[in-house]
Each structure stands twice: as C-alpha cells, then as structure tokens.
Amino acid sequence: MSCPTPWAWLTAAHETIKKAGWQRQVQTTSGRVGPCITLEGQAVLNFASNNYLGLAGDERLIQAATEALALYGTGSTGSRLLSGQLGIHQALEAALAQWKGSEAALVFSSGYLANLGTVSALVGPRDLILADAYNHSSLKSGAILSQAAVLEYAHGDVDQLAQLLDQQRGNYRRCLILTDSIFSMDGDAAPLGEIQLLADHYDAMLLVDEAHGTGVLGPQGAGLVAQLGLNRDWVIQGGTLSKSLGSLGGYVCGPAQVIDYLRHRARSWVYSTGLSAADTAAALTAIQIIQTEPQHQAQLWERVIQTKHAFEARELKLFPSDSAILCWDLGTLDQTVARAEALRKQGIFAPAIRPPTVPTSRIRFSLMATHTSDMIDQLLAAIDTTHG
Ligand SMILES: *Cc1c(COP(=O)(O)O)cnc(C)c1O
C-alpha cells in the first residue's frame, strides 16, 4: 500500500507540462560572461544574454565591485530603513535620476521586485490597471498583488486602450497604465507617445518598464522614454540593473513625491534587504560608462543592422524589432525547437522561446556590443549549414 503524500498531485502536474512540451532545463555556463562562453562544457557563441553592452564582464565594473566589497563588506545586512542604507546606494540613485531625467530614483533588489512593489503601492482595490497583454511577468504579478481591477489591452493596441479608458476610467479612483518600453520576448517597442497622451487626457499614471530599452536606445542610452522625449517629470520609469548595466538589482525613477511614497509603501523595498555594495558599485560604474562612451551603444546597433540585413537577404522572417532582440519566426513549435538544437550543435546558443512564455514559438537572438562582425558571420554560417 502506498501512503498518500501531499505531493501526489505533482505527478499529474508534471505530466501536463510534459504533454504540452513545456519542460524546461537549466544549463550551466562557466568562465567569464561575454559573447563567447562555455555552456555545459561546449564553447558557444552566446546570443542568449541580456548583457547588451558587454558590461557584465568589463574590468572597470569588476574593479568597482571589488573595491566596494573591501570597503563595505559583502551583505548590506538589513533593509534600507534599518541598517542597510549604504552611502553608495544614494550615489547610485542620484546617478539614475540624473541619467533618466527624473527628480528621484529608488533601487530595489531586482527589477522584478521593483515592479512588484511599485505597482502594488500605487494602486489598490478601488483602482484600475490597464496593461499591455505582452507585459513582463513582474508587472502582471504586481497588478495581481495590488488588488486593483486589471484590464489588458491587445499588444500595442492604443485604440483598445483608448476605448477602455473611455468606458472604464470613470468607475475607478486612480488609474495606472503599465507597459514595457521594449517587449522582452518580441523586441518591439510600445507606442509610448500615444500612450502618454491618453494617460494625460484620462488622468492616469503611467509606468514604463525600460528593462530592454536602457543602454540600447535614447541619448546616452537613457532608454525609449528619453528617445521619444516623453515628459519625464511625470512618467514613472522602471527597469533593471541586471541587463545593460551588467549588475543585479532594479530601479524606479519618477517624481520625488512618488519615490518618497514608495519608500513608505513599496513592501518589496521596505521589507527586503538593501542592495549589496558590490552590485551597487558595478551598476554605478556602468551608468558612468554608458553616459560617457557612446561607442558601445553604436557598436550594438551596427550588429543589429548587420544581422537584420543578413536575415532579409536570406528571406528569413524576423518579428518586427526596435531593439537588440531579434526573433526568428520558424512557424511551428517542432521546427523552432529542432532548429535551435541544430544551431546549438553548431556552437550557437540562442533559445527557442515557446508557449506558455509566448503565444507563438520563435528563436530569440539577443545581440551584444561585444559581438564582433565576424561572430555575426559565424551565426549566419551556422544558420546556412542547418538550413532545411
Ligand atoms: C528582466 C526584466 C525584469 C526583471 O528584472 P530582474 O532585475 O531580472 O528581476 C522586469 N521587466 C522586464 C521587462 C524584464 O525584461
């Protein structure tokens, strides 16, 4: 006789995952992060990282982190409101605010936690959230946690957003519009100009997640909000320290009143330990580099354009992209997975992204400033070899 366990349901749950073809597995890399890595013992070209400017492996970030470690120690030892506030946190927040053109900034332990805490602090049960259907999981989780009414509009559909605002805005106290600036699994941009006009007209707050826009777009890499010249006294800009900034952590930039409120009410900030000194110093150094060395952003875009042209020349279909994320549309799930595996055998690491993460499968290439032109040629040679 088998004893019932509280985990018996997992057998069926795993079976469901398997049947849908949704199993995932982790793969271990070794050596320093960069465009060439060792993955499960195999040397590969890396088209799977968010390290857009290559800064996660930059000597200057490593040195800044090392110095901060020696100065402050490893952990910050407490929440920011208790013992965890380091001088370097304030320096990072000042740099972020200046860079993003906002009055103030607040850093969190991750981008996920920044969105979770910010969304759930800004709205509550009497309020309305309007959100792009393709938004990042962290915005969606923040919306659920807030207990506000959540209505999603179809991806990028400003007409539907306008309609929802028109029909629903009056029924709620506050309204918050949530969107990624660059959508993480597609690489396309949100129509932020139109969204801001609507937010303005309907007295709604606007939170834009710049995780994939920061470092990639805009003057000094300040992001899509800066590139489009949106009103930065007013828009809330969120993002992560873990992509172009090569570190770990998240941030929110916005009006000083908003940031001050978050220090009181964002639970993922109030009740979570402050960022480590090493991560903080690395991010601060990354901002200084991005602001003063435009060549990294320019180099990244050279690679993006080179890759797009090569796909076009081969009549291979890419999803529309406004960023360093290029998604190859291969049609079916089976073809996508098979092709990603074939590429991997050729030493190209680019994941097949599939349901339930996205509605339709694709191979997602994420480009870096530290990819050389020759590395892109190697990618294309591998694509040609595995063709058919
Ligand atoms: C990666 C990402 C996050 C989460 O940032 P972390 O610092 O990795 O937690 C949030 N939003 C978007 C759009 C992202 O792509």
The ligand as an SDF file (V2000), in Angstrom:
LIG
                    3D

 15 15  0  0  0  0  0  0  0  0999 V2000
   14.2520   41.2030  -16.9080 C   0  0  0  0  0  0  0  0  0  0  0  0
   13.0360   42.0160  -16.7540 C   0  0  0  0  0  0  0  0  0  0  0  0
   12.5640   42.3880  -15.4970 C   0  0  0  0  0  0  0  0  0  0  0  0
   13.1320   41.8200  -14.2300 C   0  0  0  0  0  0  0  0  0  0  0  0
   14.3510   42.3320  -13.9210 O   0  0  0  0  0  0  0  0  0  0  0  0
   15.2990   41.4970  -12.9150 P   0  0  0  0  0  0  0  0  0  0  0  0
   16.2510   42.5110  -12.4330 O   0  0  0  0  0  0  0  0  0  0  0  0
   15.9140   40.4250  -13.7370 O   0  0  0  0  0  0  0  0  0  0  0  0
   14.4190   40.9640  -11.8320 O   0  0  0  0  0  0  0  0  0  0  0  0
   11.4930   43.2470  -15.4380 C   0  0  0  0  0  0  0  0  0  0  0  0
   10.8850   43.6980  -16.5470 N   0  0  0  0  0  0  0  0  0  0  0  0
   11.2920   43.3290  -17.7780 C   0  0  0  0  0  0  0  0  0  0  0  0
   10.5870   43.8620  -18.9780 C   0  0  0  0  0  0  0  0  0  0  0  0
   12.3710   42.4640  -17.9180 C   0  0  0  0  0  0  0  0  0  0  0  0
   12.7490   42.0700  -19.1250 O   0  0  0  0  0  0  0  0  0  0  0  0
  1  2  1  0
  2  3  1  0
  2 14  2  0
  3  4  1  0
  3 10  2  0
  4  5  1  0
  5  6  1  0
  6  7  2  0
  6  8  1  0
  6  9  1  0
 10 11  1  0
 11 12  2  0
 12 13  1  0
 12 14  1  0
 14 15  1  0
M  END
$$$$
